[in-house]
Every structure is written in structure tokens, then in C-alpha cells.
Amino acid sequence: MHSVRKVTEDLYWVGANDRRLALFENIHPIPRGVSYNSYLLLDQQTVLFDTVDWSACRQFLENIEFVLNGRPLDYLVVNHMEPDHASSMEEVLIRYPNAKIISNNKAFMLMRQFGFHIDERTEEVKEGDTKSFGKHTVTFVSAPMVHWPEVMATFDTTNGVLFSADAFGTFAALNGKLFNDEMNFDRDWIDEARRYYTNIVGKYGPQVQALLKKAAKLDIKYICPLHGPVWRSNLGYFLDKYDKWSKYEPEEKGVLIVYGSMYGNTESAADALASKLVEKGITNVALYDVSNTHVSYLISESFRYSHIVLASVTYNLGIYPPMHNYLMDMKALNLQNRTFAIVENGSWACKSGTLMRSFLENEMKNMTVLDEKLTLTSAMNEDNMANLDALAESLAASVKGA
């Protein structure tokens, strides 16, 4: 049974939702599922913009057939060749044997690498090229490394629709609500949008900035991403988020405390620090256990907050392994411009604080580490309270001055 939504005159959403997949890219938990967005334009010629993951192919094909209503498919525009958007390509091409594929040289290279049979069916485009399908004329915008090298966006100059590939995407299934103004995005969706951006695209901030500069020159009225809602109002809200995230600017003044604790003593110190911060007027505080919080959530929160506290036990004379993994993900995703504080614990050889500071200062970019540090030998006691208070005071002053 088909399930489609009209986006604008002549344009239909023909994608599908996946609520069965547990891990996006077999890494990131998606408890609310994910949507695979595809769009079908009915003009003098019919045009399909991207396809969907193989898992949603049957629903997708039913949607296309319903909207075409007996018409042939003339073109398939491929903005992004990642399999969650392109693995149903050949099924479309088999059913619509006269359809031509419009994409760029790198995308065609990837199609051949994936084993797709595309010879004699390709129409190559590059930055700035245009194509008319009748009433609608589109222009093609190169967006390399947002977040694969072949990525492009397609802008419909007739109706102001930007087909943005993975840019402006969001985790979570749509549940019937296609447009951003059909939902309370800031309440129900922003966390999943941030987690999507920071973990999937976050490494490529300069490339996102380049795309934002190109987008600023276009008269965009709709943003149609490949995951998540279509934007048709308040575009500036989401564009501003992308601008901050891609510049690695903190979204909020506040303190993220991430602790690694084996027996609860480091956790107790993290709790005490959080309480001290709130007493000093810093109420925007978040606290996470690095051992039972998936790192994708920690990365998302790291992009969100201006200040981060790393509280770690020493393990085999090194950093607690889950904390080390978190640091490695921060580095891989290019996080910058944050202020850190350190809490370290060790029963006989306390090394974690020195090692974490060295990592932040030597392995990452533009990080500030406060000199005040809380060092524990096994557990908090009255002798530590002055250092705890000094650390909280230093953090509070830094947040207020940020």
C-alpha cells in the first residue's frame, strides 16, 4: 500500500521509514528509527531524486508506482551514492528501462564500484550545470565531503526546493509528519538532528561552511534532505544550527560532565561537582556515565556545550578505556574550541589526568584546559573539598565569561 506526501505542486515525497534498524551505519543507535527520503517530480518529464535503503525498497517502489500513475520515469537524479540512499537504484532502473541517471563523475565511479549496471544510461553534470524538465529548471551544486566526496545538491529554481542530500538530515522516523512545522522540532527533534550532524557530518565543518555559502546565494523556500523532515518555514533556525556546528562553536553555555567510574567513587565526585556548579549559578549542567552512554550521544552533547569535564579513573596506568574511546571520537570528528576541566582518580598511580590533558593539548585543536584539577586517591574525602570548590569556582567563572 502506498504512503506518500505532497511537498509542493508537482513534487511528492515517496520515501519510507525504517523502525526495525537498531544501528545506523551499524554504529549509532536509532531507537526512534530513521526515514529514507526520496522525491518524485511530475513535470513534462518525470524525475526521481535519489532512492532509499534496500530494507525499504518494496514500500518505495509502491510509492513511485502510485505517483507516476502509469507514466514512465524519465530521470533519476543521484545526489549521494551511499547505500542507504542508492541501494534501490537498480530496482528502479529495471522497472523503468528508459530512465536516465543524472549525476557527477565521482558518483558514476562509485556506482560502478558497487557493481551497478549503468552504461548507456548516464548523463554527467558538474557544478553550475542546469537541466530543464519542462516547467522546472534545476541547477547542480557541488558539495564534496558533506559527507562523501561525490555529494552534490540540486536546486529547483522554479519552486525554490533544495534537494540537500545528507545535509540538514535528522535521525528518527517521520511518523506521518513530513514538514518541520507539523512538529515541535525544538522539543522533539533537535537532539536527534544534532546527534545526526555531529556523528555523520561533524568532521567536515569546512566543507559544510562552503555549502552554506553557496546556499546563501540561492532563493531557498524548501529544504528536502535525505533523512528527517522537510523544511518549509523558519529555515533560519536550522541554518543557524548548522552554521554553529560546522564552525565548532558551542551551541550553549553550560557544562557537560562525562565520568568513567569503576566502583562509584569517581561518579560520586562528578555528582558533587555538578551540585557545586548549580550552587554557583551554573544550572545548565549535564552528567553522563561514559561506560553506559553510547558515544554518539556524548559527541552530540560535546558539540552542544561550551565546557566539558572529563572525570576518569586510571586503568592499567592509562586512561579508562571507554573515556579514551570518547576522546578518540572527539578527535576523529574534529571537535574544537572547548574549555575542559579534569578530575582524575587512582589508588596507587594516578595518571589519567596528565594523559587526558596531554591528549587535549597535543592531539586536538584549539582546546583550553583549566589549571584547576581535582585529584582523588581512591575516593573523595574532606581533604579534597577545597580542590573541588576551587575547580567548581574556576568552571563557573569560565562559563560566565564565555
N, C-alpha and C positions, 0 to 999 in steps of 0.2 A: 504494500500500500504506500503510495507516495506521501511525502511530507515536505512541503515547500513553503517559502515565504516570498512575497513580492518585495523587492528592495526599492526600486523606482519604476517609473514607466519603462517597460521593455526589459527590465532586469530582475532576475529571480535568484534567490538562494536555493541551491539544490544539494547542499551538503548533507552531513549526517553527524550524529552524536555517538560517542563511544563511552559507555558507562561500565564496561567489563574490563577494560585495560587497567591493570594495577600500577604499572610503572611506565611513565612516558620516557621514550628512548631507553627503556629498560633500566632507568636510573631514578627518576623523580616520581615520588608518589603522587597520584592524582585521585584522591578519594572522591572528588566531585566529577570525575570523568573529564572529557575533552571533546570539543567539536572539531570536525574537519570541514572547512568551508570551501565551497565551490560555487561559482556564479555563472548563470546562463543568460546571455543577451539575445533577445529576439529582434533583429533588425532585418534589412533586406537579406543579409546573411546572418546565420546563427553562429554564436561564438561562446564557447565554454572556457571559463577562466579557471585553470587548474583542476585537479581531480581530488581524490580522497585516499585514505589508507585502505589497504586491501580488506581489512576487517569490516569496513562499512560499504563495501562495493555494491552489494545487492541493493541496499536502500538507495544508494546513489544512482544506480542505473534506472531504477524505477522512477526516481525524481526527474531525471533527464528525459525519459520517455514521455512522462506526463506533460512536462512543459513544452517539449517540441511538438507534441500532438500530431505526429505524422510527418513533420518537416524533417529534412535531413540536417545533420550537423555539418557546418562548413569549416569551422576553425576551432582548434584547441590552442589556447594561449597558455604556455607553461612559464610561470614566473619563478618557480622554485622546484628543483628536482629531488628534494629529499623524499624518501619513500612514503612518509605519512601524507604526502600530497600528490605523489606521482605514481604510486604502485598500481593504481587502477587505470593508468593510461592506455595500456594495450587492450584492455577490455572495451574501452570506449572506441578505440581505433578499429577493433574487429567489427563492432556493431555499426559503425559509421565509416565505411571504407573510403569514402570520398573526402573525409575531413583532412585538412592540412594542419600541421603543427607549426605554430609561431613561437619562436624562442631565440635565444642567442647562442653563439658558438660554443661557449663552455657548457651550456645546458645540453646541447646536442651531443657533445663529447660524453657527458655523464649518462645520457640515455643509452648510448652505445655500450658504455661500460656496464650498465645494468642489464644489457642483453636485449634491449627493446629494438624491434624491427621498424625502423623509421625511414629507410631510404625511399627517395622519390616523394616523400610527404612533408618535407621540411621547408619552412620559409624563415630565413635568418634575419634578425633585426639587431640593431645596435642603438646606443644612446641617441635620443633625439629623433629617431625614425618615427614616422606616423603611418597609420593604416586606417582607411575608411571602410566601414561595413554597411554603409548606406547613410542613414541619418547620423550615426555615431562615428566619430573620429577619435582614435586613441593615439597617444604618444608613449614611447617607451623610455623608462628612466632606469639607468643602471644603478644597482645597489649592492655592489660586491661586498662579501663578508658580513652581510646582515641576514643570515649568519653563515652562508655558504658562498663560495666565490662566483657562482653563476647567477646569483639572485638579481632579479630586476623587479621593478614595479611598473604597472600600466595605468596611465591616467586617461580617463574618458573626458575629452574636452567638451563634449556635448552636455553631459549631465553633472560634471564635477566629481565623478566617482574615482577614487584612488584605490586600485587593487594593490595592496601593500605587501603581499607575500607574508613572511613571518613577522615583519614589523607591526607593532600595535596588536600583537596577539595576546591571548589570555588562556590560562588553564580553565577548566570547568565546562561541563556540557551546558547547552543553551536552554534546555527545558522549555521550549516554546517561545522564549523571549529573545528575539533576534537583535533588537536595537538597544543601544545604551540607555535611551530614555524610557524603556519599558522595565527598567530595573533600578534598584538603588545601588549604583555602581560603587560609590564611595564606601558604602556599608558592607556590601556583599561580595564585591568583585575585586577591589583594589589590591588586596593581599595576594590573590591568585595572579593578577596582572603583574605585580611586582616580582613575584616568585618566577613567573614565566620569563620576564625580561632578564632578570639578573642571572638566572641559571642557563638560559638558552642563548641569549644575545649579549649578555653583560660584558664579555671580554672585548667586544668590538665597539666600544664607545666612540672612537674617532670616526668609524665608518657610519655609525648611526647619526653622528653630527653632520656628516656630509650629506646623508639622505634628508635630514631635517632642513638643511639649507636649500636643497633642491625643492623640497615640498613647499617651502615658504614662498616660492615663486609661482606656485600653482593655485588656482582658484578652487580649492578643495571644498566640496559640500558633503561628501560621504567618504568614510574610510572603511574599506572592505578587507579585513585581514583574513588570514587562512585559519586562525583559531579565534574563538571568542566572538563577542558582539560586534555588530556593525555600528559605526559612529555616524550619527546624522545631526547631533546637536552638541553644544558645549565642547567642540573639538579642542579648544584651547586648554581645557583641563588635562586631557591625556597627552597632548603635545608638550605641555609644561612638565609633566612627569617624565616623559622620555628625554626631554632636554636635561633635566637634573640628573637622571640616572646615567645618561650617556656622558655627562661631564664629571661623573663620580662625585657630585655634590650631595651632601646629606639631605634627605627629604625632610627630616625633623630634627630639632634639638632634643636630645634625650640620651639615655644611657642603656645600652644593651649589655647585660651581664651573661656571659657564657662560662659555665663551670664544668670541670671534669673532676669527679669525686668518686673514690673507690668505696669508702665506708661512711661517708656523710659528713666528714669534718670540713672539707673544702666547701661543700654545699652550705654548711652552717655559716661559714664566713661570708659566702656570697649573699645569703639571706640577710645577715647582719649589715652588710654594706648597702644593700638595697634599702633597708629600713633607715639607715643613716642618711642616705641621699634624699629620701622622701621628707625626713625631718628638716632637711636643709632647703626644702622648697623645690627639689627636682622630682616631680611626680611622674614624668614620662620615663618610666623605667620598665624594662622587660628582662625576664630572667629565664634562662634555658639550660637544661642539662645536656651537655654535648653528647652524652652516651645514648640517650633515648630520643633525641630530636634529629630527624633526618637533616643532613647538611644543606639540602636545598632550602629549607626554612631558615636556617642560620644565615645563609648567604643573602637571602631576601631581606632579613632583618638588618644585616650588616650594611646593605645599601641604604636602608631606611634611616638609621640612627647616626648621629654625629659622633658619639663617643662609645667605645667598646671596652669592656673589662674582660680580660682573659684570666680566669682563675683555674689553675691546674696543679694537680699533684705531679710529683716527679716519679717517673716509671722507668725502671732499668737505666737510671741515670740520664733519662731523656724526658721529653715532653710526653704527657699521657697520649697514647696513640689516637683516640678519637679527636683530641684537641689538635694534634699535629695534622690530621686529615683535614680538619676545618681550616687550618692555616694554609694548607696546600691548595684547597679550593679557592680561598680568598685570592691567593696569588694567581692561580690559573684564570680566574675571572676578572683579574686586573683591578680589584678594589683599591681605591686611593683616597687620599685626603680625609683621613680619620684620625681621631685622637684616642690613644689607648692607655689603659691603666692595667697593672699586673698584680695579681695575687698568686703567690707560689706556696707550695706545701711540700715538705719532705721530712721523713722521720730521721734519716741519718745523713743524706747527701742531697741538699735542696738545690737542684739545678734547673728546674723548669722555667723559673722567671728569667734567668740570664739567657737561656736558649730562646725563649719566646721573644725577648727584646731584640736579640741579635737577628732573628728571622724578620721581624718587622722593619728593622732599620737597614738590613743588608739585602733582603730578598724582595722587598716590596717598595712601592713608590709613594713618596710624599706622606709618610706616616709620622705622627708625633707621638712619642711615648712619654708620659708624665714621669718625673723623677720619683715621686712618692710611690712606694711599693709596700705591700703587706706580705711579710714572710711568716709562715707558720711552720712550727716543728711539731708535726702530728695533729695538733688541734688548737683552736682558739683558747686563749686564757686571758686573765686580767692584764697581763703584761703586753698583750697585743692591742689593747683597746686604744691607746694613744695613736698608734700607727694606723689603725682602722679609721679613727676620726680624722687624722691628717689626710688620708687618702680620699675619704668622702669629701672633705673640705676642698681639696685640690680639684677633684672632679666637678664638684658643684660650681666652683669659681670658673672653671674652664667652660662648662656648659653655658653658664650665664653670660660669659664673654664671647661665646661663639657667634 
